[in-house]
Amino acid sequence: MKLKKVIKFIPIWRVLIYVVFAAILTGITARILTFAIFYLETQSSRLSDLIELVASFGLVPFVLGLCIVLLLYLSLFFFYERQKYVNYLLTKMINEIDYISEGHFNQKITIEDNSVIGELGEKVNQIITQVEKAIVDQKESAQIKNDLITNVAHDLRSPLTSIVGYLNLIHEDRYKNEVELRYYIQIIHQKSKDLHQLMNDLFEYTLVQNKEALINEVPINIEEMLNQLAVQFQFQVKEAGMEMRQYLSSVNSPIVMGDGNKLARMFENLIQNAIRYGQDGKYIDITLSETNKLIEIEITNYGQVIPSIDLPYIFERFYRVEKSRSQHTGGSGLGLAIVKSIVELHGGNIIVESSLGRTAFIVRLPKKYLAEPY
């Protein structure tokens, strides 16, 4: 504990009292020692010779001795005040902890000293910060849960309302002819498919939120997977009047560790997103590249630009650039949230860039180095 801290803690009037008391006690001690020396001088010739030797130096030994005694008394007073200072710090810390324990987590322990007590205060502040973060996380979790329920209720209500409405029309025979009946059934069928897709997306999103969900972790050749997906989406791309271009040959070993089904679902969502929003640009480009530690996959379309105000939120659950939440202008709103969760589940990250008629989703995954064959 620093000397300056303790001295600042002591009032000036008390310092003056301690100095006076120390001087008085030093004087009393000097008189007692003087009488003792005179007495011992008569009892021992050797001690008498020593006293004469010391006396030959004049008043210097006497003054030095008085200073030492004075410092000893002042040290005793200092240790007493230091203990009071420690008690003051502990009492203040306890009062602050009591105040914080009442729920005032924005309050922190005041650190007035860098001693053990100061370190204790730092540790308590760290605990308070963690508790405060846990409370914020809990509130965010509750808000996310409420938003999830609200959005799910909204997205479930729309197709269910249509299904129930058209079923009532059919049940009450309120259709003109068989053509209208088949039209109603077609609408019911489409709304049922939308409802089924939403339930599948909800289930998958919930599944990939579990960090232990990655159980089938095996080496995956990303180049082969992208080639297979290009064949798989060939009909959809052609039907949309688009062309898929691939630039995959620049990577020597495009291997990552992961779950093949989940990675395939991630790329499927990105390609479907590019088809849905990139038809005006006619092309979908898939580019594969690498760094020392990462495999980078870029899926680019040249259609609708994502407004810059929407870019920070594009991977949030149920977020849509088109705010009407219509099934005709977007999916369930979970596709990109599922993509981000799968990427993070594999230890990677994803970003989106969108400007001047070009939108690119860039996925980075840790590279896997396979052992050389014997």
N, C-alpha and C positions, 0 to 999 in steps of 0.2 A: 504494500500500500504506500503510495507516494507521500513524502513528508509535506509537500505543499498542500495537498488535499486536506490533510488533518489540520494543518496550521490555519487554513482558511476556514475550517469548520469551527475553530475556537474563537469566541468573541475577544476583542482586544482587551476589554476590562479584565477578563479572566486570565489572559496572558500576563497582564501586569501584576495581578494577584499572585500568580504562580512564581513570577520573577522575585517578587518581594518575599514570599514564603521561602523560596529557595535560598535567597540571600540571608534571611534570618536563620534558617536551619544550618546554612554553611557557617555563619558566625558562631552558633552554638557548638557545632561540631569542631570548629577551630579551637574554641576554648577548652572543650573536653580533651581534644588531642594535645593541647599545650600542657594542661595539668598532667596528663598521662605521661608525656615525654619527660617533664621535670621529675616526676616520681621515678620513672624507669632510669633516668640518668643517675640518680643517687644509688640505685640498686646494682648497676652494672657498669664497670669501667669501659668495657668494649662498646657498649651502647653510647656511653659518654663521648668516647673518641669519634664515633660515627656522627653524633650530633654536632660535634665541633667541626668535623669535615664538611658537613652540609652547610653549617652556618658560615663557613668561609666563602661561600658563593653569594652571600648577601641575602636580599629579599626574594631573589628569583625562585628558589625552591618553595618558599612559603607561598608566594603568589600563585605559582603553578599548581601547588597542592590545593589551594582554595578554589582555583578555576575547575580542577577535576571534580572536587566535591560538589561545586555548584552545578556542573554539567550532569552529575549523577542524579541530583535532586530534580533538575529539569527533565531528565530522561524519564524518571518515575512519573512525573506529571504528564509527560507526553504519552507514555504507554497507557495511562489511565484515560486520557482523552481519545486515544486511538481506539480503545475498546468501546468508548461511548459512540464514536463515529461508526464503528462496525455495527453496533446495535441500532444506530439511527438508520443505516442503509438497509439492514434486514427488516426493520419495522416498516420502512417506507415501501420496500419490495412486497412485503406481505399485504400491506394496505392496497397496493396497486393490483396485486393478484386477486384480492377479494373483489375489487371493483371490476376487474376483467371477468371474473367468474360469474358475475351477474349478467353477462351477455354483451359487455362493451368490448367486443373483439377488435375494434378499431384503435383501442388504447394499447400502448406498448410499455414495457418496463423501462424506466429511465435508467440509463447506464451512466453513473457518475464516477466510476472507477474501473480500472483495467485489471484489478486483482481477481482473486477467486470469486468474489461476490459479483464483479462485473461479468465474468465468464458465465456464472450461473444465470445472471440476467439475460445474457445473449442466448443461452439455451432455452430459457423460458420464452423469449421472443420468437425463437424459431418454432417452438411448439405452438405458440399463438398463431403464427403465420400459417402453419399447416392446418390448424383447426379452422382458421378463417377461410383457407382455400377449400377445405372439405365442405364447409357450409355453402360456399359459392357453388361448388360442384354439385352439391345436393339440390340447391335451388335450380341450377341449370338443368339437372337431370329431371326434376319435377316439371319444369317448363317444357322440356323436350317431350316428356311423356304426355303432357296435356296437349301439346301441339300435334303429337302423333295421333292421339285419340281424335282430336278435332279434324285433322286432315283425313284420317281413315274414315271417320263418320261421313265426311263430305263426299269422299270418293265412292263410298259404298252406297250412300243414299241415292245418288244420281242413277246408276244402273238399276238398283233395286226398285226405285220409283217407277222407272219405265217398264221393268219386267212385271211388277204387280199391276200397273195400269193396263197394259196390253192383255195380260192374263184375265183381268176382270172383263175387258171388252169381249174376249173369246168366250169366257164362262157365261156371260149374259147374252151371247149370240148377237152382239152389236157390231156386225160386219155385213157389208152388202152382198159379197159373193166370195167364192173360194179364192179368187186372186187377192182380195183384201186380207182374207184370213192368212194366206201364205206370207203376205207382206208383214203382218203382225208377228207371225212366227219367226220370220227372218230377223226382225228387230229384237225379239226376245232372245234368239240364238246369239246374236252379236253382243248384246248386253251381258249375257251369261258368260261369253268368252272374255269380255272385258273384266268382268267380276272375277273370273277364274285367274286371269293374268295378274290382277291386283293382289289376290290372295297369295299367289306364287311369289310375287315380288316381295310382299311383306314377310313371308316365311323365309325367303332367301336373305333378305336384309337382316332379319333378326339372327339368322344363323351365322352370317359372316361377322356380326358384331362380337361374337365369342372368339377371343384370342386363341382358344384351344381348339378351334374348329379345323385348323390345318393339320389333319391327321394323315393324309395320303401324300406325304412329301417325297417326291421322286425327281430325278433329273428330267427336265423338260427341254426339248429342242424348240426354241421359239420360232425359228425359221420354218420348220416343218409344220408347226401349228398354224402359222399365218398362211402358208400355202394351202393347207386343208380348208381353212376358213374362207379363203378366196374362192375355192371351188364351191363350197357350201353356199356362199352368197351370190354366186354367179347369176342365177335366175333373178333374184330380187334386184340386183344392181342393173341388169339389163332391162327389167320391167320398169324401173324408175328412170330409164333413159340415160343412165350413167355408165361410166367406165372406171374399173378399178386398176390402178397402176401400182406395181410393187417394185421396191428398190431394197432388195434383201441380201445381195451378194457380197457386201463389203465387210461382213462379220466372219471372223475365223471360227469362233466357237460360241454360238448363240445358246448356251446352256444356262438354265436357272433351276433352282430347287423350288418345287412347289406342287400344288394340287392341280393336275391337268384340267379337271372339270371346271374348277373355279376360274383358272386363267382363261380357259376357252369362253366361259360366260362373260368375263370381263371384256375380252376383245369383241365378242358378239354384240354386247351393249354399245360399245363405241362405234362399231361399223353400222349397226342399226340407226344410231344417232346421226351418223354422217349421211346415211341414205335419206333419213327423214328431213333433215334440215339443209342438206347440201345439193339438192337436185338442180338448183339454178346454176351451179358451177360445173355440172356434168362429170366431174372427176372426183375420185377418192384415191388419195395417195397413201400408201403404207410404206414407211421407211424404217429400216433396221440399221442401227449403228451401235458402236460400243466405245467404252473407255477402259481404263485399266481394271476398274472394279464393277462397272455397270453395263447392262444391256439397255439400250434406249429404243423404244418403239414409238413412232410418231404416226398418228392417223389424222390425215388432213382432208378437209372438204373446202369447197370454194363457193358455198352458198350463203345462207343468212349469217350476218355478223352478230355475235353476241355483244350487246351493249356493255360498255366498260363498267357501268354501275352494277351489272348483274354478275360480272366475272368472279368477284370474291365469294359469291353464294351458290355458284353453279353446282357444287357437289353436295349441297345440303339436302337432306331428305325432304321430299315433296316440293322442292323449290322449282319453279318453272319460269322461264323468261316470259312466256305468254301467260299473263296473270289470270285469264278466265278459267283456267283449270279444265278446259274442254278436252275430251278424249280425242277430238278430231285434230287438235293442234299439238298434242303431246301424249306421252304415255302416262304411267302411274306417278311419275315424279320421283321414282326410286332408282331408276336405271343408273344414273351417274353416282348416286350415293352408294349403290352396291359396288360399282367400279372402284371407287375410292377405298372402300372397306377391304376389297379383295387385294388391291395393290398394297395397302398398309399391312394386311395380314401376311404378305410375302416379304415384308421388310423394305418395300419400295416407296415411291411417291409418284404423284401425277400432278401435272399443271396443265392449264389451258391458255392458249394465246389466240386472240381474235381481233383482226383489224384488216381493213381494205379488202374485204371479200375473201379472206382466208382465215379459217378456224382450225387450229391444230391442238389435239390432245396428245401430250407427251408423257409416256409411261417410262419410268426408270426402275429397273429391277436388279438386285445384286447378282453378279455373275458367279456361276459355279465352275470351278476348275476341276476337271476330271483327271484322275491319275493316268499317266501315260501307260499304254499297254506294254506288256513285257515282250 
